[in-house]
Amino acid sequence: MAKEHIKTWQVGDVKISRIVEIWDFQDDIHMAMPDATPEEVKAMDWLHPHYATPEGQMRMNFQGIVLQTPDRTIVVDTCIGAGREREYEVFTDLPEGFLEDLAELGITHNDVDTVFCTHLHFDHVGWNTYKDPQTGEYRPTFPNARYLFGKTEYEAWQNDLRKDGHHDDKHMVESVDPIVAAGLVDFIDADHQIAPGIFAEPSHGHTPGHIHVVIESKGERAVVTGDLMHHPMQCAMPHRHATFDMNREAGSATRQAFVEKYRDSGTLVVGMHFFEPTAGHFVTGSDGETWFRGLGVADR
């Protein structure tokens, strides 16, 4: 991915960086919200031009997040991975680039000490592993890291989702099972402390046991959403169902609580799939409605 797509934000002593694997993906809004319409997208002026097209399609990224503290290097979600075969063409046979972008931040694969997965969907675990060109086997990309998987999430995949006939587990075979086999996984609770001032927070609904990340440093705070929401439009209507939530009622309740907690709080919200600007704030507009003000975007 182009170097100019790497963005960094500072929160106290923590540097938060964005690594993009698919830039400016455009699709109908019902991909994220099943009952939403292009007309609704067009009517929300604050979505334009950053998060929507004039035709009412949503704009989004597929990306990972890197947290750098003075003594820790943490990757939050590892995107899709290069050269993988996936259900949709847009995710298939992606080029190399993730590790090169890490290198732009001064990070090698040996420097990463923690990989945190908000959940175990294919577009959040891909670069957990790489394909060994000599053997064709998938091996851990970050050999010095502890990989943090939610205990509830992992058990749901093992006990139910891999067996229900509805969920393809190819990404689990390629990007999760090798990490478990290598003994590099810690199965964590939903309130796990990852590092001083960096901790998990529960957000069940998108998947069973989905978790997101909160960063607190020197009186400043940020939160990385994972997939509790995919598009900024959802902060304005968090009660509406999300297409890919496995438990839609729980997902709705989670989003509503999340928006209520972080609206007008000064907390920097980093949307895992938000297009540019990816980071910003939930704020209450002059009309009393919640909207997402991306960094650098004027108030309304």
N, C-alpha and C positions, 0 to 999 in steps of 0.2 A: 504494500500500500504506500502511496505517496507520503514522503516525510512530512509534508505540510499538514497532513491529517492527524499527526501526533499533537495532542494538546496536553498541557500541564496546568494544574491549579495547586496553590499552596494553602494548606489548612494547618496553622501552627507550625509544628516541626515536620509535618507529613506532606510529602509531595505526591499528588494524585495525577496519574497520566493515563491517557486514552490511547489504546492501540486498536486501529480499525482494520477489520478484515474485509467487510463489504460496505462500501460507501454509497450513501444516497439510494438505498433500495426503495422503490416506489410501488405501491400496490393499493387496492381498494381498502378503505378504512374498515370494512367488515372483516378483514384478516385479523385485526386486533379486537374489534368490538362487533359482534355478530348482527346487532340491530341498528348500528350507526349507518348514516347515509352520506354520500358526497355533498348533498345540500347542507347538512349540518356542518361539515368541515368547511365549506365555502363561507358559511355564515359566521364562523369564529374568526374574526379579523386577526386576532393575536397569533393564530397558527401560521399566518402568511408573512413572508415567503419561506420561513425557516423550516416549518414542520409539515407543510402541505403544498400541493401544486395548485395552480389556478383551477384545474379541473376537479379538485376535491379529493385527490389521492393523498395518502399519507406518505411522508418521507421518513426514513429511519436508517440506522446503521446496525451492523453486527460487529461487536467490538468487545475487547477485554479491558480491564482496568489494572493498573500497577500502583501499589502503595509503597513508597520509599520513606522510611524513617531514618534517623541517624545510624541505626544499627540493624535494620530489618529490610528485606525486600520481599514483598508479598504480591502475588498475582491473583486477582479476583476474576475468575472465569476465563477460560482459555480458548474461546471462540470455536471455530469449526474444524480447523486443521487442513493442511494442504494435501491434495491428491486423494481425497476421500470420495467414496461413492455414496451419495445420499439420495433420498427419495425425490428431491426436486433439483432440477438442473443448475439453478443458481448457486447451490451449495456444493456442487460436484466438481472435483478436480480443480480446486482453488490453488493458486500459485503459492510458492513459498513467500515469506515476507514477515511473519510474526516475529521470528527470532532476530531478523535484521532490524525491525523496528525497536525491539528491546535494546539492541546494540546502540541505537541512536540515543537511548537514555543512559548509556554507559553500563548496561546490564548484560551479562552472559548467562547462558543456561545454568552454569554452575553457581551463579551468585544468588539465585532465587532460593530462599529458605522456607517459603510457605506458598502453597497453592490452595486457595479457598474457592470451593465451588458452591454457588448459591443454590444450585440444584443440578440434576444430572441429565438434562436434555442435551442433544447432540451439539448444539451451537454454543454450549458453555463448558464443554469438556475436551474439545478436539485436540488442542495442543498439550493436553496432559501427557500425550505420547507422540512419538515420531516413528515412522516406518524405517526400520533398519534396511538400507539398500542392499546389504550383503545377504541377509537371511529372509527379508520380507516380514519379519516379526515386528510387532509394535512394542517399543521400549519407553520407559519414562523419559520425558524431555528434560525434566529438572531433577537430576539424580540426588542432589543434596537437600531437596525440599521434603517437608512433611505435607502431604496432601490431606486437606480437611474436607470430609464429606459428612453431611448431616446424617446422623444415625437413623432418624425416622425416614428420611428420603431414601437412603440406601436399602433399608429393610423393605420399603414399599416396592422398590424395583425388584429386589430378589424374590420377595414372597408373592407378589401379585402382578406387577406391570410387565415383567418379562414373560409371563405365562398366560396373559389374558387374551392373546391373539390380536390385540389392537395396537400394540406398541412394538415397533421395530427395535431390537436390542443390538443392532450391529455396532452402534457407537459405544455401547457398554463393553462389547467384546474387544473393540479396538482401543478404547480410551479410558476405561474404568477397570476392567478385569486385570490388565497387566500391572496397574498400580497396586491393586490389592495383592496380587501374586508376589510383587516385589517387597511387600511388607512396609510400604511407604505411607499407608493411610492411618489417620486418626479419625475415628467415627465420633462426631461431636454432638453435644446437645445444642439446642436452638439459641441458648444465651451464652455460648462459649466465648471466652476472652482469647482473641487471637494474638494480641500483643498489648502492651500498656496503652490504653486509650483507644484500642481498636477491638471491636467485639461484634459478635453476631446478634441479630435480632430476629425473632420468629415472624414469618409472613406466609403461613400455610394457606394454600388455596390453588395457586398456579400448579403446584405439585404437592403431594403429601410431605410436609416437613420443609418446604421452601424456606430459606433464610436469606437475609440481606446483611449488609455491613454498615456499621456506624463508626465514624472516626471522630475522636475528640482530642484536641491538642491546644494548649495555651488559650483556653477560653473560646475556641472556635470549634465548629462542628460541621461534618459532612455526612451524607448517607449515600451509599451506592445501592440502587434499587433491586438489582437482579431483575427477574421477570414479574414482579408483583404488578408492574405496569409496563407496557411496551411503547406507548405513545403519549406525549404531553396532553392530548385531548382527554385522557382518562383522569387527570387531576381535576378537571372541571366537572366530571360526571363519574366519580369513582364507584357509585352505586350500580352503574350499568355493568352487565356481564362482559367478561373477556372471553374471546373465542377459544383460546388454548388453556384456560384454567381447567384443571381436572375436576375441581370442586368449585363450581361457579358461585355458589352462595358464599362459601368461605372466602373465595377470592375477592368478592365484592366487599365483604365485611373487612377484610384486611386492608384493601385500598382506602376505604372510608376512614378507618382508624389511622392509617399512615398519613393521609392528607391532613386530617384534623391535627395530628401530632406535630407535623412539620410546617404547616401553613403559617406564614407571618412570623416564623421563629428565627429567621436569619440563617437557618441551616442550609448549607449548599447541597442541593440535590443533584446527583450524577445519575442520569437515566441510562441504564445499560444499553438500551436500543435507541435513545434519543439522537436525532440528527444534530446538526450544528446550529446553535450552541447546545452541546450535550449537558452542560452544567448550568444550574441557575437556581431559582427559588420559587416555591409555591407562595403566591401572594394573593391578597384579596383586592380586586379591582374596585374602581369607583362605583361600579354597578353592583357591588356586593358579591360578585361571582369570583371563584377561584380560577387563577390562570397560572401558567408557567412562564416566568420571566427569565429567559436565557441570559447569561452574562453578556453584556454589551447591547442588550435590547432595551429600548426606551420604555418607560412606564406607560400606562394607559389610563 
